Amino acid sequence: MSGRGTGGLLVAGTTSDAGKSVVTAGICRWLARKGIRVAPFKAQNMSLNSYVTSDGAEIGRAQAMQAAAARVEPSALMNPVLLKPGGDRTSQVVLLGKAVGEMSAQGYFGRHPGGGRPAGDGAGGEGAPPAGRAELLETVAGCLEELRRTHDAVVCEGAGSPAEINLRRSDIVNMGLARACRLPVLVVGDIDRGGVFASLFGTTALLAPEDQALLAGYLVNKFRGDGSLLEPGLQMLRKLTGRPTLGVLPYRHGLGIDEEDGLRVSLRGTVRESAVAGPYGADVLRVAVLPVPLMSNFTDVDALAAEPGVVVRFSDRPEELADADLVVVPGTRGTVKALEWVRARGLAAALARRAAEGRPVLGICGGYQLLGERIEDDVESRAGEVDGLGLLPVRVRFAPDKTLARPHGLALGEPVEGYEIHHGVADVRGGEPFLRAADGADGADGTPVDGCRVGAVWGTHWHGSLESDGFRRAFLRRVAADAGRAFAPAPDTRFAALREEQLDRLGDLIEEHADTDALLRLIEDGVPEGLPFVPPGAP
């Protein structure tokens, strides 16, 4: 690349889930295949799905997957601000990979405790960011500049919509970032939802003139049908706004990366949108996942869904657990709240029946904690001592400092690795060890093992362990035996290779259906001159 311009691009969207994360990953993979040193970036992410980098920083999982698309190591620079929603309208604020405290939405976006207007909100004009936001903007801009210094290009992802006029004064992730760092902006619209022309035009027309001057073009996502029928609308949109559409991406089943929010599984083609591959053995294996409140890192079940013959579904009724061969209790940002929910829905009794009958249950992180005997929580819920479900001989005490680790070791005779993100410290008082850290190294709680097993009930703090192919197959063989199923895992399923295939498909989507020459010009040369203003602009 010439290095003449910004070396950056901001991918915004008309709405949440318009496809910003996927498009960003696709552009990263396309550029990486061209030999361009590229990195992803999201200034501020709100998600319960997170990841631990090799140096112990916590970032959004979407940015970790975008880093994989770019073929670079994930870094806290790629997601300097992560908000993890909790109870009572608060979020944990993770700054540069480390949790720094809890804050309400009003507090974070600069409102007074009584619900007043943002600090610095004067009459007319945009005003300055509220107290503290200027410092945050300086921090995220500094991270972006560091990535620009060490890479040829940085593809930034926005959040929500850039036309959220109620939040513009405090924005550090959309037009606030674009203006501070002089980034050209590409707006993605999801045509599958309908109203894409109104969404693209309305997004533009609600931006202030200074922001509109950075909006360089559009991208239509998830198109089904005959492209010639869309062309007249694209031409009219250009006449109305003075901006081109740089591509129309067709709808493709099973595309996606690790989700930020919602009840989706990132390998959606396996779970939601296509038939489950036939089993390698005689039987299928049915997995029920409890959609607990504040569910986090539910991407743990993706590796199960990738196995031929494994059917994964979310289930929240006791009767739906009756015919499941394995029940997974996933992670949660609210262990005590999830425990209350499990009891209120009658799921606690269903889990106890499964344990008594020797039918498999797997608890991961918060799900592991609530399977224990007792929880002492003066940190997350501040509920004090709470009785757990008593299915595992474990007592959990929540520590103020969060454990962030990338452990590896052995389990069921196979190598396994994962990552840990939790406040709870487990005191295991019986059962059999589950995961064993490599070379006798201490685990996060000071012991060389993690988790435990009693009968067919398993628990671990390690996220991502099921992505280790040998361990996953060994675990599924044990589950199938306990469930009485003639299921056999396929010997050639490689989860990392499936992720790579998926990322290559995203790169193909950009290469084949976007105006890549125009994208390169934006990244190299920056914002085109003379982009017209579309009235009325921001109020």
URZI-V23672 format. One line per field, one symbol per residue. phi: phi as a letter, one per 30 degrees, with the letter a starting at -180 (. if undefined). psi: psi as a letter, one per 40 degrees, with the letter a starting at -180 (. if undefined). A space follows every 50 residues. Layout:
phi = ???
psi = ???
This chain:
phi = .didcdibacccbdbdidjedddeddddddddddicdbbdabebbcaccb bcddciccbddeddddddddibddbdddadbbccebdhicbdccchjbdc kcbddddddicdedjddedidcdiidicedejdddddddddddddddddc bdbbcccdbhbdcdddcddcdbccdddeddchcdccccbcdddiiddddd ddeddccdeddedcdclbbccidcjdddddeeddddddddcibdcclbdd dbdiclbeddbjcbcdddddcccbddedddcdcdbccccdddehebhdde dedddddeicccbdbbbeddddcddbcccddadbeddddddeddcidddd dddddddicdbbcchedddddddabcbccdchdidbdddicbdbcccdcd dddbabdalbahibdbbabcbacdcccdclicdcccddhiddddcicdbb iabbiccbbadddiddddeddddddddddddddicdcbdddcdcdddddd ddddddddeddcbcddddddddddcidddidddcdcidd
psi = idedadfihhhiidiifeeddddddddddddddeehhiiihhdhhhiehi ihidefihiidddddddddefihiiddegdhhhhiaiffiihhhhfehhe iiiiddddeeiidefaiiiegahiadiiiihdddddddddddddddddde idihhihahbiefgdeeddehedbddddddefhihhhhhhddeifddddd ddddeeiiddddeeheiihhifhhahddddddddddddddeehiheihhi hhieiiahidiigihdgdddddeiihiiidadiihhhhhhgiifhifeed eddddehhehhhihheiddeedeidhhhhaiiegddddddddddeedddd ddddddefhhhhhhbddddeeadihhheddefeahhhaefeighhhhhid hhhhigiiaihfeiiiiaihgidhhhhhfaaiichhiifeiiadeeieii aihhbehiiiehiedeehddddddddddddddefhfhhiheehhdddddd ddddddddddddeigdddddddddeahiifhihhieii.
